[in-house]
Amino acid sequence: MQHSPEGRPDTTATLLQPGFLASVFRDLGAEVPEQAAEPAVDQAGEQAAHQVPEQGTRSDEEVAAHGRAAALTHHRTVTVRAEHERLADLLRRSALPVSAMDFESQLRHYEPRPFAAGEDDPAVGTEPRWADFAPAEPAAAGPDEPASRRLLDSGYQRGLAQARLAHQRALREWRSRQAEAADGGLRAARLAHDQAEQARARAVREYNETLEECRRAYRQSEPAAVESLLERALAAAEGATQDLPAPCRAVFRRLTSTAVLDLDLPPLDVVPSLDGYRLGPEGEVQPVPRAVSERASDYLRLAARLALRALQAADAVDTDEMLAGVVLNGWLRRPGAEPLCLLSVDADRDALARTRLLPAGDTGPMAGHPGEAPDGQGVYTDAEQDEALVRLRELSAVVTPDPYAPVEVEPSGTVGAAVPAVDELSPNEFAQLVRELLTKGGLAGWSVRLRGPAGLVATGEGGPGSALPGRWVVWASREPEPVGEEQLRTLAEAVREEGAERGLRLTTGRFTDPALDLAAAGRHDHIHLIDGRGVQELARTHLGLPLTAAG
């Protein structure tokens, strides 16, 4: 208690002190003493005393609200982190090697199962044992009496004879019941077993015969057989990521011995769009979005692994080397919208032989815990440094720069009607078709000098007795515009530079009238022309297959 300078108690200070203590006690959760709870204060002091606990109450509510917001932020961040870990797991599993699903691996083998007679029939019972019938030996009359003397006891001998008769009678009855059972249920069980084994052997034999028929059809390039084998292999390759639907359909083009695979890419939301959540300055929960480039890189890494897996499955199943190449198009299908092609691969057989998935023991950023990376780049590497995308680009794949924009790419090859059009063929297919047609026509020693989406330039040599003797320069294209005389002059120049004897200008379209007149002139009579109708006729003559020359 304070005192005034005159030595008397300071009334004002004395009256305020209990109110202050009462507020402190209330803040601490203690009971307020009666003398402190009922101070004699004026109206202003009473209001001041009551304002402090009200402010304390509001502070508690703010702290509780802040705690709830922090807990919600943590919960949502954990959910986002789980989405990142799932994506990391999908990336790992989509890079696992696929198992070959060729014909040899699908063959079944019959192994006969031995007949098990099973337990004894209760009606027959078990074989009678002598131990169950033998009488007990007589007790010895004295400690020195030998056992042989006890066994000569007449009563024991009578009991022993009766026991032997009873055992023999029981044994005869058991054998009789066993013979009856063998003639009945046991024989029926063995017969049923033999019939079941014959059915199993017949089913295995019929399945293998059907598989062999499919193999013969596959070797004859029957589209249905090739497509069936490819789709079984592609479905088996999806086994590691069954929780991520990515079906792949196969169409075999017999004209060019090429398989066209249409891969359905996963939806865009498989890649998390957020890094987590944080508390705002006012205590609100705010999402932390990811950079668009990071999200696009993650999606392309996943799409590249799925594409490589499909290519490897097609290559692994083609043990008879019936495929000249594979075209793969990755499609993003959205509800109510046209599908978008986000990646396209045009790979020949040699390129497929060099293609492999990421090794299972990859030591890159995906190894170990999803949140750790030895190079300090975080969970995911940049798309330009990702091995799967690097391998796709080594196959001359075309990949969208941004799947979320979205930016579509041109498919390397498509599938339209049953009879393919030239513009549906991939660049590799068109080059393979031209080579096949001219090789069957007698032009050997084929060497491609230039190749692009529209056509190719190659050289070849025909034997003296062939339909195309001498050294040739071939310029083949499938451009929609008619070929003019300027291109014929360019081809004539190439013939002179290569030291060739003749030039062949092949187009799936047509030639202009001046070009036809130029080729008929004396100076350019060594330049030969084949238009779209000629290409169709060559395909029908040398390959026995139809072709639509103009798309």
FENGI-V446610 format. One record per residue. RES is the residue in one small letter. SS is DSSP state (alpha for helix, beta for strand, coil for the rest). NEAR is the number of other ideal C-beta (glycine too) atoms within 10 Angstrom. D_LAST is the distance of its C-alpha to the last C-alpha in Angstrom with 1 decimal. Layout:
res=RES ss=SS near=NEAR d_last=D_LAST
res=RES ss=SS near=NEAR d_last=D_LAST
This chain:
res=m ss=coil near=7 d_last=106.7
res=q ss=coil near=9 d_last=107.2
res=h ss=beta near=11 d_last=110.6
res=s ss=coil near=11 d_last=111.4
res=p ss=coil near=6 d_last=113.4
res=e ss=coil near=6 d_last=116.5
res=g ss=coil near=6 d_last=116.2
res=r ss=coil near=8 d_last=115.0
res=p ss=beta near=11 d_last=111.8
res=d ss=coil near=15 d_last=108.8
res=t ss=alpha near=10 d_last=108.0
res=t ss=alpha near=13 d_last=104.6
res=a ss=alpha near=12 d_last=103.4
res=t ss=alpha near=14 d_last=104.9
res=l ss=alpha near=14 d_last=103.1
res=l ss=alpha near=16 d_last=99.6
res=q ss=alpha near=15 d_last=99.8
res=p ss=alpha near=19 d_last=99.6
res=g ss=alpha near=19 d_last=96.5
res=f ss=alpha near=14 d_last=94.7
res=l ss=alpha near=16 d_last=95.6
res=a ss=alpha near=22 d_last=94.5
res=s ss=alpha near=20 d_last=91.0
res=v ss=alpha near=13 d_last=90.8
res=f ss=alpha near=15 d_last=91.9
res=r ss=alpha near=17 d_last=89.3
res=d ss=alpha near=12 d_last=86.6
res=l ss=alpha near=7 d_last=87.8
res=g ss=coil near=6 d_last=87.8
res=a ss=coil near=10 d_last=91.6
res=e ss=coil near=8 d_last=94.1
res=v ss=coil near=15 d_last=96.0
res=p ss=coil near=12 d_last=99.8
res=e ss=alpha near=7 d_last=101.7
res=q ss=alpha near=10 d_last=103.5
res=a ss=alpha near=16 d_last=100.3
res=a ss=alpha near=14 d_last=98.4
res=e ss=coil near=11 d_last=101.0
res=p ss=coil near=18 d_last=101.9
res=a ss=coil near=10 d_last=104.0
res=v ss=coil near=16 d_last=101.6
res=d ss=coil near=9 d_last=101.1
res=q ss=alpha near=7 d_last=98.1
res=a ss=alpha near=8 d_last=96.1
res=g ss=alpha near=15 d_last=96.7
res=e ss=alpha near=13 d_last=95.6
res=q ss=alpha near=10 d_last=92.3
res=a ss=alpha near=14 d_last=91.7
res=a ss=alpha near=18 d_last=92.4
res=h ss=alpha near=12 d_last=89.9
res=q ss=alpha near=11 d_last=87.0
res=v ss=alpha near=16 d_last=86.6
res=p ss=alpha near=13 d_last=85.7
res=e ss=alpha near=9 d_last=83.2
res=q ss=alpha near=9 d_last=81.4
res=g ss=alpha near=12 d_last=81.4
res=t ss=alpha near=10 d_last=79.8
res=r ss=alpha near=10 d_last=77.0
res=s ss=alpha near=11 d_last=76.4
res=d ss=alpha near=9 d_last=76.1
res=e ss=alpha near=9 d_last=73.5
res=e ss=alpha near=10 d_last=71.4
res=v ss=alpha near=10 d_last=71.7
res=a ss=alpha near=10 d_last=70.6
res=a ss=alpha near=11 d_last=67.6
res=h ss=alpha near=12 d_last=66.7
res=g ss=alpha near=10 d_last=67.0
res=r ss=alpha near=12 d_last=64.8
res=a ss=alpha near=17 d_last=62.1
res=a ss=alpha near=13 d_last=62.4
res=a ss=alpha near=10 d_last=62.1
res=l ss=alpha near=13 d_last=58.9
res=t ss=alpha near=20 d_last=57.5
res=h ss=alpha near=13 d_last=58.2
res=h ss=alpha near=11 d_last=56.8
res=r ss=alpha near=16 d_last=53.5
res=t ss=alpha near=18 d_last=53.2
res=v ss=alpha near=11 d_last=53.8
res=t ss=alpha near=13 d_last=51.0
res=v ss=alpha near=18 d_last=48.6
res=r ss=alpha near=15 d_last=49.9
res=a ss=alpha near=11 d_last=49.1
res=e ss=alpha near=15 d_last=45.5
res=h ss=alpha near=20 d_last=45.4
res=e ss=alpha near=15 d_last=46.9
res=r ss=alpha near=15 d_last=44.4
res=l ss=alpha near=21 d_last=41.5
res=a ss=alpha near=18 d_last=43.3
res=d ss=alpha near=15 d_last=43.8
res=l ss=alpha near=20 d_last=40.1
res=l ss=alpha near=24 d_last=39.2
res=r ss=alpha near=18 d_last=41.7
res=r ss=alpha near=16 d_last=40.7
res=s ss=coil near=26 d_last=37.0
res=a ss=coil near=23 d_last=37.8
res=l ss=coil near=17 d_last=39.7
res=p ss=coil near=16 d_last=38.6
res=v ss=coil near=23 d_last=36.9
res=s ss=coil near=14 d_last=38.4
res=a ss=coil near=18 d_last=36.6
res=m ss=coil near=20 d_last=35.6
res=d ss=coil near=18 d_last=35.1
res=f ss=alpha near=18 d_last=36.5
res=e ss=alpha near=10 d_last=39.9
res=s ss=alpha near=13 d_last=40.5
res=q ss=alpha near=16 d_last=39.8
res=l ss=coil near=13 d_last=42.3
res=r ss=coil near=12 d_last=45.4
res=h ss=coil near=6 d_last=48.9
res=y ss=coil near=14 d_last=51.8
res=e ss=coil near=7 d_last=55.2
res=p ss=coil near=10 d_last=58.1
res=r ss=coil near=10 d_last=60.2
res=p ss=coil near=6 d_last=64.0
res=f ss=coil near=13 d_last=65.9
res=a ss=coil near=8 d_last=67.9
res=a ss=coil near=11 d_last=71.1
res=g ss=coil near=9 d_last=71.4
res=e ss=coil near=6 d_last=74.7
res=d ss=coil near=12 d_last=77.9
res=d ss=coil near=16 d_last=78.0
res=p ss=coil near=7 d_last=80.6
res=a ss=coil near=10 d_last=82.1
res=v ss=coil near=18 d_last=82.7
res=g ss=coil near=13 d_last=83.8
res=t ss=coil near=8 d_last=84.5
res=e ss=coil near=11 d_last=86.7
res=p ss=coil near=18 d_last=90.4
res=r ss=coil near=11 d_last=91.9
res=w ss=alpha near=11 d_last=95.5
res=a ss=alpha near=7 d_last=96.0
res=d ss=alpha near=10 d_last=95.7
res=f ss=coil near=18 d_last=98.6
res=a ss=coil near=13 d_last=101.0
res=p ss=coil near=15 d_last=104.3
res=a ss=coil near=7 d_last=105.6
res=e ss=coil near=12 d_last=108.0
res=p ss=coil near=16 d_last=111.7
res=a ss=coil near=8 d_last=113.2
res=a ss=coil near=12 d_last=115.6
res=a ss=coil near=10 d_last=119.3
res=g ss=coil near=5 d_last=120.1
res=p ss=coil near=5 d_last=118.4
res=d ss=coil near=6 d_last=119.6
res=e ss=coil near=11 d_last=118.6
res=p ss=coil near=8 d_last=115.9
res=a ss=alpha near=9 d_last=112.6
res=s ss=alpha near=7 d_last=113.3
res=r ss=alpha near=11 d_last=116.5
res=r ss=alpha near=14 d_last=114.6
res=l ss=alpha near=12 d_last=112.0
res=l ss=coil near=9 d_last=114.9
res=d ss=coil near=15 d_last=115.8
res=s ss=alpha near=7 d_last=116.0
res=g ss=alpha near=9 d_last=114.3
res=y ss=alpha near=15 d_last=111.4
res=q ss=alpha near=13 d_last=111.1
res=r ss=alpha near=11 d_last=111.1
res=g ss=alpha near=15 d_last=108.3
res=l ss=alpha near=16 d_last=106.3
res=a ss=alpha near=11 d_last=106.5
res=q ss=alpha near=12 d_last=105.5
res=a ss=alpha near=15 d_last=102.5
res=r ss=alpha near=14 d_last=101.4
res=l ss=alpha near=11 d_last=101.6
res=a ss=alpha near=13 d_last=99.6
res=h ss=alpha near=17 d_last=96.9
res=q ss=alpha near=13 d_last=96.6
res=r ss=alpha near=12 d_last=96.4
res=a ss=alpha near=16 d_last=93.7
res=l ss=alpha near=15 d_last=91.7
res=r ss=alpha near=11 d_last=91.9
res=e ss=alpha near=12 d_last=90.7
res=w ss=alpha near=15 d_last=87.8
res=r ss=alpha near=13 d_last=86.7
res=s ss=alpha near=11 d_last=86.9
res=r ss=alpha near=14 d_last=84.7
res=q ss=alpha near=16 d_last=82.2
res=a ss=alpha near=11 d_last=82.1
res=e ss=alpha near=14 d_last=81.4
res=a ss=alpha near=15 d_last=78.6
res=a ss=alpha near=14 d_last=77.1
res=d ss=alpha near=10 d_last=77.2
res=g ss=alpha near=12 d_last=75.5
res=g ss=alpha near=14 d_last=73.3
res=l ss=alpha near=17 d_last=72.9
res=r ss=alpha near=11 d_last=71.8
res=a ss=alpha near=10 d_last=69.3
res=a ss=alpha near=14 d_last=67.9
res=r ss=alpha near=13 d_last=67.4
res=l ss=alpha near=10 d_last=65.8
res=a ss=alpha near=11 d_last=63.4
res=h ss=alpha near=15 d_last=62.6
res=d ss=alpha near=12 d_last=61.9
res=q ss=alpha near=10 d_last=59.6
res=a ss=alpha near=11 d_last=57.7
res=e ss=alpha near=15 d_last=57.3
res=q ss=alpha near=11 d_last=56.1
res=a ss=alpha near=10 d_last=53.5
res=r ss=alpha near=15 d_last=52.3
res=a ss=alpha near=13 d_last=52.1
res=r ss=alpha near=11 d_last=50.2
res=a ss=alpha near=12 d_last=47.7
res=v ss=alpha near=15 d_last=47.1
res=r ss=alpha near=12 d_last=46.8
res=e ss=alpha near=11 d_last=44.3
res=y ss=alpha near=14 d_last=42.2
res=n ss=alpha near=16 d_last=42.1
res=e ss=alpha near=10 d_last=41.3
res=t ss=alpha near=10 d_last=38.3
res=l ss=alpha near=16 d_last=37.3
res=e ss=alpha near=12 d_last=37.7
res=e ss=alpha near=11 d_last=35.5
res=c ss=alpha near=18 d_last=32.8
res=r ss=alpha near=18 d_last=33.3
res=r ss=alpha near=11 d_last=33.0
res=a ss=alpha near=16 d_last=29.7
res=y ss=alpha near=23 d_last=28.6
res=r ss=alpha near=13 d_last=29.6
res=q ss=coil near=11 d_last=27.6
res=s ss=coil near=16 d_last=24.5
res=e ss=coil near=15 d_last=24.4
res=p ss=alpha near=15 d_last=21.9
res=a ss=alpha near=11 d_last=24.5
res=a ss=alpha near=19 d_last=27.3
res=v ss=alpha near=26 d_last=25.5
res=e ss=alpha near=17 d_last=24.3
res=s ss=alpha near=16 d_last=27.8
res=l ss=alpha near=27 d_last=29.5
res=l ss=alpha near=26 d_last=27.3
res=e ss=alpha near=19 d_last=27.8
res=r ss=alpha near=16 d_last=31.5
res=a ss=alpha near=25 d_last=31.7
res=l ss=alpha near=23 d_last=29.9
res=a ss=alpha near=13 d_last=32.3
res=a ss=alpha near=17 d_last=35.3
res=a ss=alpha near=27 d_last=34.3
res=e ss=alpha near=19 d_last=34.6
res=g ss=alpha near=11 d_last=38.2
res=a ss=alpha near=17 d_last=39.7
res=t ss=alpha near=21 d_last=38.2
res=q ss=coil near=9 d_last=38.4
res=d ss=coil near=9 d_last=39.5
res=l ss=coil near=18 d_last=36.3
res=p ss=coil near=10 d_last=33.4
res=a ss=coil near=22 d_last=30.3
res=p ss=coil near=11 d_last=28.4
res=c ss=beta near=23 d_last=25.6
res=r ss=beta near=15 d_last=23.2
res=a ss=beta near=24 d_last=21.7
res=v ss=beta near=19 d_last=18.8
res=f ss=beta near=24 d_last=19.0
res=r ss=beta near=24 d_last=16.1
res=r ss=coil near=15 d_last=18.0
res=l ss=coil near=20 d_last=15.6
res=t ss=coil near=26 d_last=16.5
res=s ss=coil near=19 d_last=19.7
res=t ss=beta near=26 d_last=18.6
res=a ss=beta near=24 d_last=19.6
res=v ss=beta near=27 d_last=17.8
res=l ss=beta near=23 d_last=20.6
res=d ss=beta near=20 d_last=20.5
res=l ss=beta near=22 d_last=23.9
res=d ss=beta near=16 d_last=25.6
res=l ss=coil near=24 d_last=27.7
res=p ss=coil near=18 d_last=31.1
res=p ss=coil near=14 d_last=32.0
res=l ss=alpha near=16 d_last=33.1
res=d ss=alpha near=9 d_last=36.6
res=v ss=alpha near=16 d_last=37.2
res=v ss=coil near=24 d_last=38.3
res=p ss=coil near=20 d_last=41.7
res=s ss=coil near=14 d_last=41.6
res=l ss=beta near=16 d_last=45.4
res=d ss=beta near=16 d_last=47.8
res=g ss=beta near=18 d_last=50.7
res=y ss=beta near=20 d_last=53.2
res=r ss=beta near=13 d_last=56.2
res=l ss=beta near=15 d_last=59.2
res=g ss=coil near=11 d_last=59.2
res=p ss=coil near=6 d_last=62.3
res=e ss=coil near=7 d_last=63.3
res=g ss=coil near=13 d_last=62.8
res=e ss=coil near=10 d_last=59.4
res=v ss=beta near=16 d_last=56.7
res=q ss=beta near=12 d_last=53.8
res=p ss=beta near=15 d_last=50.5
res=v ss=beta near=11 d_last=49.5
res=p ss=beta near=11 d_last=45.7
res=r ss=coil near=18 d_last=43.9
res=a ss=coil near=9 d_last=42.1
res=v ss=alpha near=12 d_last=38.4
res=s ss=alpha near=13 d_last=37.7
res=e ss=alpha near=17 d_last=39.7
res=r ss=alpha near=20 d_last=38.0
res=a ss=alpha near=22 d_last=34.5
res=s ss=alpha near=21 d_last=35.7
res=d ss=alpha near=23 d_last=37.0
res=y ss=alpha near=25 d_last=33.8
res=l ss=alpha near=26 d_last=31.7
res=r ss=alpha near=24 d_last=34.3
res=l ss=alpha near=25 d_last=34.0
res=a ss=alpha near=26 d_last=30.2
res=a ss=alpha near=28 d_last=30.3
res=r ss=alpha near=27 d_last=32.8
res=l ss=alpha near=26 d_last=30.8
res=a ss=alpha near=30 d_last=27.7
res=l ss=alpha near=26 d_last=30.0
res=r ss=alpha near=27 d_last=31.6
res=a ss=alpha near=26 d_last=28.4
res=l ss=alpha near=27 d_last=27.4
res=q ss=alpha near=19 d_last=30.9
res=a ss=alpha near=27 d_last=31.0
res=a ss=alpha near=26 d_last=27.9
res=d ss=alpha near=23 d_last=29.5
res=a ss=alpha near=19 d_last=32.9
res=v ss=alpha near=29 d_last=31.9
res=d ss=coil near=21 d_last=30.1
res=t ss=coil near=12 d_last=33.4
res=d ss=coil near=12 d_last=32.1
res=e ss=coil near=10 d_last=29.3
res=m ss=coil near=18 d_last=26.5
res=l ss=coil near=22 d_last=24.0
res=a ss=coil near=18 d_last=22.6
res=g ss=beta near=25 d_last=21.6
res=v ss=beta near=28 d_last=21.1
res=v ss=beta near=27 d_last=18.7
res=l ss=beta near=28 d_last=20.5
res=n ss=beta near=26 d_last=19.6
res=g ss=beta near=30 d_last=22.6
res=w ss=beta near=17 d_last=22.3
res=l ss=beta near=21 d_last=25.0
res=r ss=coil near=11 d_last=25.2
res=r ss=coil near=11 d_last=27.6
res=p ss=coil near=5 d_last=29.1
res=g ss=coil near=4 d_last=27.7
res=a ss=coil near=9 d_last=24.9
res=e ss=coil near=8 d_last=21.3
res=p ss=coil near=14 d_last=21.2
res=l ss=beta near=17 d_last=21.2
res=c ss=beta near=19 d_last=20.0
res=l ss=beta near=25 d_last=23.2
res=l ss=beta near=26 d_last=22.7
res=s ss=beta near=24 d_last=20.2
res=v ss=beta near=30 d_last=21.2
res=d ss=beta near=25 d_last=19.6
res=a ss=beta near=27 d_last=22.6
res=d ss=beta near=18 d_last=23.2
res=r ss=alpha near=18 d_last=26.1
res=d ss=alpha near=8 d_last=28.7
res=a ss=alpha near=18 d_last=28.0
res=l ss=alpha near=19 d_last=28.3
res=a ss=alpha near=11 d_last=31.6
res=r ss=coil near=11 d_last=32.9
res=t ss=coil near=18 d_last=31.9
res=r ss=coil near=12 d_last=34.7
res=l ss=coil near=20 d_last=35.8
res=l ss=coil near=22 d_last=38.7
res=p ss=coil near=12 d_last=42.0
res=a ss=coil near=9 d_last=44.0
res=g ss=coil near=6 d_last=47.0
res=d ss=coil near=14 d_last=45.2
res=t ss=coil near=9 d_last=47.8
res=g ss=coil near=15 d_last=45.8
res=p ss=coil near=22 d_last=46.3
res=m ss=coil near=19 d_last=45.3
res=a ss=coil near=13 d_last=48.2
res=g ss=coil near=10 d_last=51.4
res=h ss=coil near=9 d_last=52.0
res=p ss=coil near=19 d_last=49.0
res=g ss=coil near=11 d_last=51.1
res=e ss=coil near=11 d_last=52.1
res=a ss=coil near=17 d_last=50.3
res=p ss=coil near=10 d_last=52.0
res=d ss=coil near=9 d_last=50.3
res=g ss=coil near=7 d_last=51.3
res=q ss=coil near=12 d_last=47.8
res=g ss=coil near=12 d_last=48.2
res=v ss=coil near=18 d_last=46.4
res=y ss=coil near=22 d_last=42.9
res=t ss=coil near=19 d_last=41.9
res=d ss=coil near=14 d_last=39.6
res=a ss=alpha near=20 d_last=35.9
res=e ss=alpha near=10 d_last=35.8
res=q ss=alpha near=14 d_last=38.6
res=d ss=coil near=24 d_last=37.3
res=e ss=alpha near=18 d_last=36.9
res=a ss=alpha near=23 d_last=34.0
res=l ss=alpha near=24 d_last=31.9
res=v ss=alpha near=12 d_last=33.1
res=r ss=alpha near=20 d_last=31.9
res=l ss=alpha near=27 d_last=28.4
res=r ss=alpha near=14 d_last=28.2
res=e ss=alpha near=12 d_last=29.4
res=l ss=coil near=19 d_last=26.3
res=s ss=coil near=14 d_last=24.3
res=a ss=coil near=22 d_last=23.5
res=v ss=beta near=17 d_last=22.5
res=v ss=beta near=20 d_last=25.0
res=t ss=coil near=22 d_last=25.6
res=p ss=coil near=11 d_last=28.8
res=d ss=coil near=15 d_last=29.9
res=p ss=coil near=22 d_last=28.9
res=y ss=coil near=14 d_last=31.4
res=a ss=coil near=10 d_last=30.1
res=p ss=coil near=14 d_last=27.5
res=v ss=coil near=13 d_last=25.1
res=e ss=coil near=14 d_last=21.6
res=v ss=coil near=17 d_last=19.7
res=e ss=coil near=10 d_last=16.0
res=p ss=coil near=21 d_last=15.2
res=s ss=coil near=24 d_last=14.9
res=g ss=coil near=26 d_last=12.6
res=t ss=coil near=20 d_last=11.7
res=v ss=coil near=18 d_last=11.9
res=g ss=coil near=11 d_last=10.1
res=a ss=coil near=8 d_last=10.8
res=a ss=coil near=7 d_last=13.2
res=v ss=coil near=11 d_last=10.9
res=p ss=coil near=26 d_last=8.7
res=a ss=beta near=16 d_last=5.2
res=v ss=alpha near=21 d_last=6.1
res=d ss=alpha near=17 d_last=5.4
res=e ss=alpha near=20 d_last=7.5
res=l ss=coil near=27 d_last=10.1
res=s ss=coil near=26 d_last=13.1
res=p ss=alpha near=19 d_last=14.8
res=n ss=alpha near=23 d_last=17.3
res=e ss=alpha near=25 d_last=15.0
res=f ss=alpha near=25 d_last=13.3
res=a ss=alpha near=22 d_last=16.8
res=q ss=alpha near=20 d_last=18.2
res=l ss=alpha near=28 d_last=15.7
res=v ss=alpha near=25 d_last=16.7
res=r ss=alpha near=19 d_last=20.3
res=e ss=alpha near=19 d_last=20.3
res=l ss=alpha near=22 d_last=19.1
res=l ss=alpha near=25 d_last=21.5
res=t ss=alpha near=16 d_last=24.3
res=k ss=alpha near=14 d_last=24.2
res=g ss=coil near=16 d_last=24.4
res=g ss=coil near=15 d_last=27.6
res=l ss=beta near=25 d_last=26.8
res=a ss=beta near=12 d_last=28.9
res=g ss=beta near=12 d_last=30.2
res=w ss=beta near=17 d_last=26.9
res=s ss=beta near=9 d_last=27.2
res=v ss=beta near=14 d_last=24.6
res=r ss=beta near=13 d_last=25.9
res=l ss=beta near=9 d_last=23.3
res=r ss=beta near=15 d_last=20.2
res=g ss=coil near=11 d_last=18.1
res=p ss=coil near=12 d_last=14.8
res=a ss=coil near=12 d_last=13.3
res=g ss=beta near=21 d_last=15.0
res=l ss=beta near=19 d_last=18.5
res=v ss=beta near=17 d_last=21.6
res=a ss=beta near=22 d_last=23.8
res=t ss=beta near=19 d_last=26.7
res=g ss=beta near=23 d_last=27.7
res=e ss=beta near=18 d_last=30.6
res=g ss=beta near=21 d_last=30.9
res=g ss=coil near=13 d_last=34.2
res=p ss=coil near=6 d_last=36.3
res=g ss=coil near=7 d_last=35.5
res=s ss=coil near=13 d_last=31.7
res=a ss=coil near=11 d_last=29.1
res=l ss=coil near=20 d_last=28.3
res=p ss=coil near=15 d_last=31.9
res=g ss=beta near=15 d_last=32.8
res=r ss=beta near=17 d_last=31.4
res=w ss=beta near=24 d_last=27.8
res=v ss=beta near=25 d_last=25.9
res=v ss=beta near=29 d_last=22.1
res=w ss=beta near=23 d_last=19.7
res=a ss=beta near=24 d_last=16.1
res=s ss=beta near=20 d_last=13.3
res=r ss=coil near=24 d_last=9.5
res=e ss=coil near=14 d_last=10.3
res=p ss=coil near=12 d_last=8.8
res=e ss=coil near=10 d_last=12.4
res=p ss=coil near=14 d_last=14.0
res=v ss=beta near=22 d_last=16.4
res=g ss=coil near=14 d_last=20.0
res=e ss=alpha near=18 d_last=23.4
res=e ss=alpha near=12 d_last=24.4
res=q ss=alpha near=18 d_last=22.0
res=l ss=alpha near=24 d_last=23.6
res=r ss=alpha near=14 d_last=27.0
res=t ss=alpha near=13 d_last=26.1
res=l ss=alpha near=23 d_last=25.1
res=a ss=alpha near=19 d_last=28.4
res=e ss=alpha near=12 d_last=30.3
res=a ss=alpha near=16 d_last=28.8
res=v ss=alpha near=22 d_last=29.9
res=r ss=alpha near=10 d_last=33.4
res=e ss=alpha near=9 d_last=33.6
res=e ss=alpha near=15 d_last=32.6
res=g ss=coil near=9 d_last=35.0
res=a ss=coil near=19 d_last=32.4
res=e ss=coil near=14 d_last=32.6
res=r ss=beta near=17 d_last=29.0
res=g ss=beta near=24 d_last=25.7
res=l ss=beta near=24 d_last=22.2
res=r ss=beta near=23 d_last=19.3
res=l ss=beta near=23 d_last=16.0
res=t ss=beta near=26 d_last=12.6
res=t ss=coil near=29 d_last=9.2
res=g ss=coil near=17 d_last=9.5
res=r ss=coil near=17 d_last=12.9
res=f ss=beta near=22 d_last=16.5
res=t ss=coil near=16 d_last=18.9
res=d ss=alpha near=11 d_last=22.0
res=p ss=alpha near=12 d_last=24.3
res=a ss=alpha near=23 d_last=22.5
res=l ss=alpha near=15 d_last=22.8
res=d ss=alpha near=12 d_last=26.4
res=l ss=alpha near=20 d_last=27.1
res=a ss=alpha near=20 d_last=25.9
res=a ss=alpha near=11 d_last=28.2
res=a ss=coil near=11 d_last=31.1
res=g ss=alpha near=6 d_last=33.8
res=r ss=alpha near=9 d_last=33.5
res=h ss=alpha near=19 d_last=29.8
res=d ss=coil near=10 d_last=29.9
res=h ss=coil near=17 d_last=29.5
res=i ss=beta near=22 d_last=25.9
res=h ss=beta near=17 d_last=23.5
res=l ss=beta near=20 d_last=20.0
res=i ss=beta near=20 d_last=17.0
res=d ss=coil near=19 d_last=13.8
res=g ss=alpha near=19 d_last=10.5
res=r ss=alpha near=12 d_last=12.7
res=g ss=alpha near=16 d_last=15.2
res=v ss=alpha near=24 d_last=13.1
res=q ss=alpha near=17 d_last=12.4
res=e ss=alpha near=14 d_last=16.1
res=l ss=alpha near=21 d_last=17.3
res=a ss=alpha near=21 d_last=15.7
res=r ss=alpha near=12 d_last=17.3
res=t ss=alpha near=11 d_last=20.5
res=h ss=alpha near=14 d_last=21.2
res=l ss=alpha near=16 d_last=19.6
res=g ss=coil near=9 d_last=19.8
res=l ss=coil near=15 d_last=16.6
res=p ss=coil near=12 d_last=13.5
res=l ss=coil near=22 d_last=10.0
res=t ss=beta near=18 d_last=6.7
res=a ss=coil near=21 d_last=6.5
res=a ss=coil near=16 d_last=3.8
res=g ss=coil near=14 d_last=0.0
